[in-house]
Structures are given as structure tokens and as C-alpha cells.
Amino acid sequence: MTSSEEKIKEAFEEKSWQEIKTSDSWQVFKILSEFVEGFEKLSRIGPCVSVFGSARTGPENKYFKLAEEIAFKLTRKGYGVITGGGPGIMEAANMGAKKGRGKSVGINIALPFEQEANIFIDPDKLITFDHFFVRKVMFMKYAQGFIVLPGGFGTFDELFEAITLIQTGKIGRFPIVLVGTSYWTGLIDWIKEVMLEKEKNIREKDLDLFKLVDTADEAVHEIDHFYSQYLLSPNF
């Protein structure tokens, strides 16, 4: 028996299984298993667009209806839809994909107070992760575009990670579409006036990394136009 094997054996003998599961070194295997499951399932889904937005948006909200319409129209163009798998905007987008008979993918996250997966996800295309960072890798790797409706901190986290990775050349460029002028204008004005003009923390061309629209047709057009403009096809 090697010294490494002896250490593992000793760890099992000296610690309870729960202690081993939660230790830093053993956590690596849990993280690795999430990556493997995600890669295996999502590598077969075909071209999809990720739709982001608040889990708290109700069916009566205009953005809920807009998310459903966008997802439906994406399926008419041959795209599937990826969401975070939960309620609100995510549920609306999965519902729209289902109505359009397109692929409806849910990349859910296990949380203590929310969220259960919505019922409009294809059963074979639902994955639940424990780690946000693994989940975000899946969004970046398997989406051909991001459509971002009003949301909270989680939505902003996913949006700015995508912009940062494209800006720094860590991933290839893909279309990022913000939906809702009234929601996003204040943020965009601050980015222009403070980040760009006053503090010079970004370049002017960085503002071209995302587009702002108001309608479902405009959102879907931005995805299609991106690929036709650069003579590219979705990466499947």
C-alpha cells in the first residue's frame, strides 16, 4: 500500500463519512462529478440560448409574458432554451420553449429556501447543481447567446461574468441581449458616465458587447443577426 493509500484509509477510519464529504480535499470529487454530469448531458442538447431573469417575477408581470414569447420565438428559429430551472422568468422561458416544441433545458441550483425546478423542463434535460460556479460554466459553455430580462443579484452575476469573459478573451464572443429599456437604462447610463467617461475603467468598444431591446422580435433578431453577420453558425 502506498503512502497516499494509507492516508486515505486512515481518513476513513478516523473520520465519519459526513466529515469526509465536507472536507476541502474530498469536496473536489463532488465538484468533479458535477462537471462530468453537466458535460455529458449538455454536450448533446444542440444549439440553445440561455434566458435569464428573476425567480420572483410572477405570471401577471409583463416580463414574464415577454420571456415566454421570446422563448417560443427562439424555438421557431431552431434554438432550444436554457434557463436556471426555477420559477419566475425561468419558468416563463421554459414554458415558451415547451409550447414551441423546442428543447427546454433547466440548469437548477440546490438552495435552502428556493428553488424547485419548474414543470416545463424536459425531464432528460434537467440538472441540479450544488455549486454556483459549476452551473455558470455550463451556461457559458453550452449557450449560443444570452437573453437577459430584469432580475436580481444572480442575474447580474451571470450577465457580468459573461461580459468579463468575452472582454478578456477567455471565451469566444456571443450575443448578449438585455431586454427592457426602462429597467436597464439607469445601469447603462452609469456604465457610460462613470465607468467609461469619468473613471476610464472600460473602453468604448466594450459597450458593443451587449445590445438593449424591448420586444421579443428584437431579442430573437439580435441572436440571428449576430451569426449571419459574422458568417458563423451556432456551435453544434
Long-range contacts (C-beta under 8 A, 24 or more apart in sequence): 30-130, 31-131, 31-134, 34-129, 34-130, 34-131, 34-134, 35-134, 35-137, 37-127, 38-107, 38-127, 38-129, 38-134, 38-135, 38-137, 38-138, 41-124, 41-125, 41-127, 42-105, 42-107, 42-127, 42-138, 42-141, 42-142, 43-142, 45-80, 45-82, 45-103, 45-105, 45-125, 45-142, 45-236, 46-80, 46-103, 46-236, 47-78, 47-79, 47-80, 47-144, 47-234, 47-235, 47-236, 48-79, 48-80, 48-81, 48-82, 48-103, 48-105, 48-142, 48-143, 48-144, 49-74, 49-79, 49-80, 49-81, 49-82, 49-143, 49-144, 49-145, 49-146, 49-147, 49-223, 50-81, 50-82, 50-83, 50-139, 50-143, 50-145, 50-146, 50-147, 51-81, 51-82, 51-83, 51-89, 51-90, 51-93, 51-147, 51-148, 51-149, 52-83, 52-84, 52-89, 52-90, 52-146, 52-147, 52-148, 52-149, 52-151, 52-155, 52-158, 52-159, 53-88, 53-89, 53-90, 53-92, 53-93, 53-148, 53-149, 53-150, 53-151, 53-155, 54-88, 54-89, 54-149, 54-150, 54-151, 54-152, 54-155, 55-84, 55-86, 55-87, 55-88, 55-89, 55-90, 55-114, 55-115, 55-151, 55-154, 56-87, 56-88, 56-152, 57-88, 57-89, 57-92, 57-149, 57-150, 57-151, 58-88, 59-92, 63-89, 63-149, 63-150, 63-179, 63-180, 64-88, 64-89, 64-92, 65-92, 66-149, 66-179, 66-180, 66-215, 66-216, 67-92, 67-93, 67-96, 67-149, 68-92, 68-93, 68-95, 68-96, 68-99, 69-96, 69-216, 70-96, 70-147, 70-179, 70-216, 70-219, 70-220, 71-95, 71-96, 71-97, 71-100, 71-102, 72-96, 72-97, 72-99, 72-100, 73-100, 73-216, 73-217, 73-220, 74-100, 74-102, 74-220, 74-223, 75-100, 75-101, 75-102, 75-103, 76-100, 77-220, 77-223, 77-224, 79-144, 79-223, 79-234, 80-104, 80-105, 81-105, 82-106, 82-107, 82-139, 82-142, 82-143, 83-107, 83-121, 84-108, 84-109, 84-115, 84-135, 84-154, 85-109, 85-115, 85-117, 85-118, 85-121, 85-126, 85-127, 85-128, 86-114, 86-115, 86-116, 86-117, 86-118, 87-114, 87-115, 87-116, 87-118, 89-149, 89-150, 89-151, 90-118, 91-118, 91-120, 94-118, 94-120, 94-121, 95-120, 107-135, 107-138, 107-139, 109-135, 136-161, 140-165, 140-171, 143-174, 144-174, 144-223, 144-227, 144-234, 144-235, 145-174, 145-175, 145-176, 145-177, 145-222, 145-223, 145-226, 146-174, 146-175, 146-176, 146-177, 147-177, 147-179, 147-219, 147-223, 148-176, 148-177, 148-178, 148-179, 149-179, 149-180, 150-179, 150-180, 150-183, 150-184, 159-210, 163-206, 163-209, 163-210, 166-209, 167-202, 167-206, 167-209, 173-209, 174-226, 175-211, 175-222, 175-223, 175-226, 176-209, 176-210, 176-211, 177-210, 177-211, 177-212, 177-213, 177-219, 177-222, 177-223, 178-210, 178-211, 178-212, 178-213, 179-213, 179-214, 179-219, 180-214, 181-212, 181-213, 181-214, 184-212, 185-212, 188-212
